[in-house]
Every structure is written in structure tokens, then in C-alpha cells.
Amino acid sequence: MREQWESGSGPSVQIGYVNSNGQRCCGHRTVPGTDHEQYAYKVECTNCGYVYGANGTDMHERRCPECQGGAPGIRYWTVSDSVDPRGPKGRS
């Protein structure tokens, strides 16, 4: 069963929030961010479509790393979101 994307508790980390730089919050999956007690949020640039991760504390001012010279993204996915290279159920 896949985990659902969740909104954060503040206004800038609600799913669908778009900051003044055109960065849309897509939610989090409880993956720890790189800032103290933060989750890593999936972010989508509405200008170029680039998808990356950011700490919740940065969402309100975040700029796209691809088209706006923003800071590099962080990992926002869980290991279970990744494809196992050994195939279904980890078998070779």
C-alpha cells in the first residue's frame, strides 16, 4: 500500500500552495528533511516543470534549482517509492 502525500501544518506547506516564485507544494511523505525537525516536501516548478525536494521551512521563498538558480533539491521520496533493481519482491 502506498503512502499518501500529506500537507504540513502551515499555510505555505499545504498541498497546492504556490509561492511568489511559482513553486507548488505537492506535500510530504514523512521523509525527514535536512533542516531541524522538518519534512522534505515534493515541489514542482510551475514555470519549467522541474520537480525537486525542499524543507518545509523553505517553501515560502523557494526558487527552482533548474530555471531560477535556486539551491539544489533534497531527497523527498521513501525507499519504498524506488524501484527495486532485483525485480518484484526483491528477486533476481
ABEGO torsion letter per residue (X at the ends): XBBBBBBBABAAABBGBBBAAGBBBAEBAGBBBABBGBBBBBBBBAAAGBBBBBBAAAAAABBBAAAAGBBBBBBABBAAABBBAAEBGGBX
